[in-house]
């Protein structure tokens, strides 16, 4: 504790912060948030005017009190040449400002401010497998209302938005409908839909808190997931996608024992009949400082102070490693208060592997249900062997694709390695197809389906494919989309870190052997 106090007292330059560069601070106000006021009314009815007035009325009245506090604070901020960037009222009574580190003490002295904290920046995280968690088993349970498919549950995805035009969410699936959709406002008849029934964009597509000039959110009503992002749609699909059949049509049930008798391009999510709410807190790229704002919206979607309309469940596939479980940070306090209102808060633990104390915040909050990434039983990792150049020769952890010929059957493949151009290999044919012919092609994960990448590189003449993961952590399993019987070359994935090593040697005559290496169980996560 002494060491932590000492570090906080040292120059901000230790943390890479220049004294005159604006920092994102959250001002915690002295008055109760709406959720705190409701909790006190429940615990001490004789002191709080009594719950007999009803929580809805108490919440609506106190919302006006909090809004008045914020108005007074804005006056004080204006005197100092500052303004509030975002405001939260329900789970946390707070206002976010941008100010230089040198003005921290001045912010603490503003009337009505009880504490100031630097806003924690969060990054996206994701991994899941619907059949492995045996979700279909609970679909088959037969209570009076049918199986547990999420029917009647209001599920918020606090992320980069949701592509509600996608067939997995009951949309047309026509790319033109997505391309022509203006994400800054809601065109008549586009949103909400029967599946994505509500939501909000709290960020704006250009928002990136790490980029000066893009660090102020520009909210709007349309939570469409940008094409450059896709993370929120991916998460929403795993949580509650309807499923997409071969041919592109939305699967509309039944979600029962017969479900996997159908041929899917995209399988159904864990709770396919839940109602989705898209709470967009990320822009196209970068992290976010808007987690508390997303939780606040979920606690009171219409912002009237009556929290009876809070969502049933929210999912946050995001975090920052080495979270500290002390209950003092605004994001953990917000998780606690949202959970107290009756919302189940599900948060990622992180994808950083088996490292002591690395569990991510805000998932460290005791009230959160926190989920770590895992590998299914029986999954076996392989390795690739770099033979040239000498300085990096050796074995590297790898995982074969599930849709390509297995190296155990076709034998090892050894060849020079060429990076695809463009590196995502999402074009029908790479720009450097002539260079790839007869070589092992290296490409990045992301941008299109794994099977599309491998197929394009096969058409260019590649004898094998190395896919580099685009997030930290071990390689993941790669599945194909649609009919992949035409793919005849092997493909493996390696970690992002190992990929950077290999990319750095592409011009030095990199030669790799796929297969024949050391096989073993997944890393211990």
N, C-alpha and C positions, 0 to 999 in steps of 0.2 A: 504493500500500500504506500509505503514511504517512497519507493522507487517511482510509482505511478505519479504521485504528487510532484516529485522532483521533475519528472519529464514534462508534466503539464506546465510547470513554472518556467521551463527553459524557452529559449527563443523559438518562435514559429518556424524559423529557417530549418530547424531539425526535422520538421515534418514537410519540408519542401514548400512552405508557404511564404511568399514575399509579403512584407508588412503592408504594402499599399495595394495588393491584389485583393479584390472583393472575395470574402468568404461567405458561405451560406450558413447563417445562424438561425436557430429556432428560439424565439422568445416565449418562455412559458409564463403565462399570466397568473396573477395571484388568485383570481377567482376560480371556482369549480367549473369543470366542463359539464356538459349536460349529463354524461354518463356518471360522473362523480356525484352530481346533485341527486340523481335518481337512486344511486346506491346509498347515500346518506339518508334519504327519505325512507328507504326500506329498513335500514338498520336502526334509525332513531326517529320513528314517526312522531313521537311526542315533541321533538325539537324541530322538525322540518315541516310542520304544517299538515302532516298526516298524508298517508298514501290513499286515504279515502277520497281525495280529490281526483285520483286516477293518475297513473304515470304519464299518460299522454298530455294531460293539461299541465302537469308539473314540468315536463320536458319542453313544451311549447313556451311556457312562461320564462323558463330559465334560458332558453335559446335567445330570447330578446335581451336578457341581462348580459349574456356573453357578447352578443353583437354590439351592445352599447360599450362594453369594455374595449372591444376592438376599435370602435370609432374613436374613442378617447386616445387610444394608443396611436392611431394613425395621425392624430393631431400632433402628438409628441414627436413622432417620427418625422413628420413634415418640418417641424422646427429645426430638425437636425439634418435636413436634406436627404432623408431616407423615406422609404415607403414599404409597406407590406407586399410581399410577392405572392404568398398564399396564406389562407386563414383556415384553421380547423376549430370546430366548436363542440363536437359530440364526444369523441374519445379523448381528445386533448384540447385544452384551451390554449391555443398557441398561434403565433404569427411568425412567418419566416421572412427574413430580410437578408439582403446582400450588403455587407459592410467590410471594410478593411479590418484585419486582425488587431490593428492598433486601437480600434474603437470598441474593443470588447468590454472594457471596464465601463465605458460610457453607456453602452447598452444595458449593462447590469443596473445602472443607477436610474434608468427611466422609471418614473412612477408607474406602479401597477405591474412591473415585471419582477417575478420572484426568482427566475433562473434563466440562464442563457446556455445553450449547448450548440456545438458545431454539428450540423446535420450529417448523418452517416450516409455514405453513398453505397448503393447496392447494385449488384450485377445479376444478370439472368443465369439460371441454372435449370437443367432438365434431364431426367432419364426415367423410363417407366416401361411396364409390360403388362397389358391387361390380362392375358391368359395366365401368366405366372402368378398374379395376385389372386387368382381364382374368382374374379368378379362374376363370371357366368354362373358359378355355383349358387350365388345368392339371388341371381335373376330367377332361378328355378324354384326358389322357395315360394310357397303358395299360401300367403295370408289372404284374407277376404278381398283385399284390393289388388291382388296379383303379386308378382315377384318384386324384389327390392331393386328396382331399376333407376331410382332417383325421381320417380314420378312425384310431383308436388314439392320438390326441394328447389329452393332458390339458391343457385351456386354462382358466386362471384369469382371471376378470374382477374386478379390484380396483376397486370402484366403489360404487354405492348399492344393490347387491343385484340379483337377477333375479326377475322375475315368472314363476315356473315353472308357474303355472296358464295362461299364455298359449299359444295354439295354435302360435305360432312356436317354442315349446320343447317341443311335444308334449303340452301341457296341454289341458284341455277347451275352453278359450276362452270358458267361461261366466262372465260378470262376477260372478255370485253366488258362484262358488267362490273368487274373489279376495276379495270383500267379507267373506265369512264366515270367512276364514282369519285366525286370531289370530297376528300376527307375532312374539309373544313366546315361543312354543313351537311344537314340531312336532306337529301332529295326526297320529294314526296314518294311514299310507297316503298322506300328502300330499308328503313330502319325505324323502329324495332321490327323483328321478325317473329314467327311463331316459335323459334328455337332460341335465338338471342333476343330476349324479351326486354332488355334494358341495358343501361350503361352510360358512360361518360368518358370523354377524353380530357383528362386533367393536365396533359402535357403539351399536346401539339406535336406534329410530325418532326419539326425542326429542333425540338428540345434536346439539348445535351448539356448537362450541368458542368461538364469539364471544358466546354468551349465558350470563351467569352463572346458575348453577342447572341448565343443560343441558350444561355443558362437561365433565362426567365421563361417559365412555361406560358404557353398561349392556349388556354383551354377552349374547347368547343364541345358541341353536343354529339359529334359523330366519332365513335370509338373504333373505326375501321383500322385493322392491323396493316401497317405499311408493308409493301412488297420487300423492302430492304430488311425488315424485321422478321415477322413470322413466328416468333417465339410464343406469343400469346395464343395464336391459333393452334400451334402444336400442343401446348399445354391443355387448351380447351378441348381439343380433339381426344386427347388421352383421358381427360376427366369425363367428358360427356358428349363426344362426337356420336352422331347417329350411325355412321358407317357409310361407305361408298362402294357400290357393287362394281364388278368388272363391267365396263361399258360406261361408267360415270354417273349412274343414277344414284340418288340418295336411297339408303336402306331405311325403310319405315317400320321395321319389326316383322314378326314378333321377336322380342328379346327373351328367348327361352332355350330349352335344350336343343332346339333345331338350328340355332343361329349360325353355327359354323358349318352347316351343310350348304351355305351359300358361298359363292366365290367373291371375295372382297378385294378391291384395290386398297381400301383403308378399312380396317376392322372397327367395330363400335367401341366407344369409350367405356370407362368403368361404370358410369351412371348415365346411360344414354338418354333417359327420359327426363333428366333434370332440366329446369329452366336456367339458361345462362345469362349472366350479367357481365358485360365487358367493361372493366374499370382500367382505363389506359393510363399508365404512369410513366411509360418509356416513349422516347422518340424513335426515329429510324435507327439510330445507333447510340452507343454509349450507355452509361449507367443512369441512375435516377436518384433524386433526393425527395421523391414524392410518396414514399411508402405510407407515412402517417396520413397524408391527404387521402390516399386510396382507402385505408382502413376507416377513416372518418366518414367517407361517402357511404361505405358499406353499412355503417351503423345507422344512417338516417338518409336514405337515397333521395327523398324529396326535400330535405333540409328544413323541415318545419319544427324540429325539436321533439317531435313524437317519434320515439325509436321503435315503436311496434312494427314498423315496416323494415326493420333490419334484415339483412340477408341471413339465410340459414347456415351457409358454409362459404368461406372464402379460401382461395388457394393462392399462395405466393411462392412461385418457383424462382426464388431469388435469395440473395444474401451476401454477406461479407464474412470471410473466414475469421476465426478466433473471436467469436462473440463473447461478451462478458455478461454473465448472468447476475447482475446486481440490481436490476429493476429500476435503475436511475435514468436510463435513456428514454427519450420520448417514444421511440418505436416500440420498445417493450411495454411501456405503460399503455400505449394505444392497443397493443395486442391483448393485454390483460382486460382492459375496459370493454373491448368489443366482445371478448369471450364472456365476460360477466353479464352482458346484455343477452346472451344466449346464442351467439354465433360461434360455430366451430371454425377455428382458425388453423389451417393446414399450411405448413411452411417447409421449404427445403432445408436439409441439414448441410448441404454442400456436396461438391464433387471432388474434394481435394484428397481423398484417400485416407489411409490409416495413419494419421498424425495426431499426437496428443493435443487436446484442447482446441482443435481446429474447427469444431462445430460452429456453423454460421449463425450470425445474428440477422434478423430478429427471431430465428427459430429457437434460440436458447431460452426464450421466454417460457416459464413453466406452464403457462396456460395454452401454449401452442401444441398441436400434434405435429411432430417434426418427422420428416421422411428423408432417409438417406438413400443414395444410389446403391443398387445391389446387382448381382449377377445370378441368373437362374442356376439351380443345381445341375451338374453335369457339363457345364460349359467349360471347354478346355482351351487354353491359350497356346499359341505356337510362338515361334520366333523367326525372324528373318536374319540372314547373316550378311553383313557387309564385308566384301573381300577387298575392295579398293575404294578409296586410297587408304594406305596403311594406318595413318593416325586415328581413324575412326573405325577401323575394322573390329568386328565382333558381333555378338548376337543382340537383337533388339526385340522387345516384346511386341507381339502381333496377334491379331484375331482375324480369322478367315471370314469372308462373307458367307451367308447362308444360301445364297442363290447361284453361286458360281461352282464350277467343278472343284472338288476338294483335292488339295495337294497330296493327300495320302493315297489318292487313287491315280492321279495323273503324273505324280513324281515331281521332284524339285524343278524349278525354273530359274536359271541364272542368266543374267544379261546386264548390259549397261542401263542406266536409269536416265530418263529424259523428263523434265517437267512439262506438263501440258500448258498450252497457251490458247485461251486463258486458263489460269490455274484451277478454276472450279470445274473445268471440263464439262460444262453444261451446254456447249454448242453442239450441233449435230455432228460436226467434224472439227477437231482442233485446228487452229491456224497453222501449227507446225506438224501436221500429219506425216510429212515426209521424214522428219527427224525421229518420230515415234516408231515408225515401222521397224519391227524386229527387236524393239527395246521394251523394257518395263517402264510403264508410264506412271508418273507421280502426279497426284492431284489433291486438292483440298476438299474436305467435307463441306457441304452446304450449297445452297442455290438450286438444287434439283435432286431427284431421286438417285440413290446409289446405283441402281440398275441402269439409269440413263447415262451416268458417267462412264460406267464400265463398257456399255454398248458402244458409245461414241469412240472410246479409246480403242476398242477392238476393231471398229471400222477403220481406224487409222493404222492398224497393223500391229498394235501392241501385243506382246506375248504374256503380259501380266500387268496388274495394276496395284499400286500402293496408294491408299487413301490416307491422308493426314488428318487426324482429328482437329476440330476447330475450337475445342474448349480444353481446359486443363484436365488432367486425369488420364486413366488408362484408355486404350481403344475400346470401342463399343461394337456390339453385333450389328452387322449390316444385313437388312432384308431387302428383297427385291419387290418390284411393283408390277403387277400384271404378269403376262407370260414372259418368262426369262429363259425359255428353253433354247433360244438362239445364242445365248452367251456361252462361249466355249473356253474362255481364258480365266485363270484364277485371279482373285482379288483379295487383298488383306488390308486391315487398318492398323496404323501405328499411332502412338500418342503425339500430341501437339509438340511436346518438347523434343522427342526423337525426330519428328518431322523437320523441325528447324535445323537440327544437326545435319540431316541428309540434304536438305535444300542448300545448305551452305557449301556442299561439296559437289553440286551438280556440274559445275564447270571444271572439276578436277578429275573427271573420269570415274564417277561413282558407279560401282558394280555391286549388285545385290543378288543373293540367292534366296528365292522364296521356297519355303518348305525344307524338310529334313533337319530342322533345328530342334532345340529343346522344347518339349511340350510340357504343360503343367496346368494346375488349377488357376483360377482368376486371382488377381492380387487381393489381399485381405483388406476389405473396406470396412 
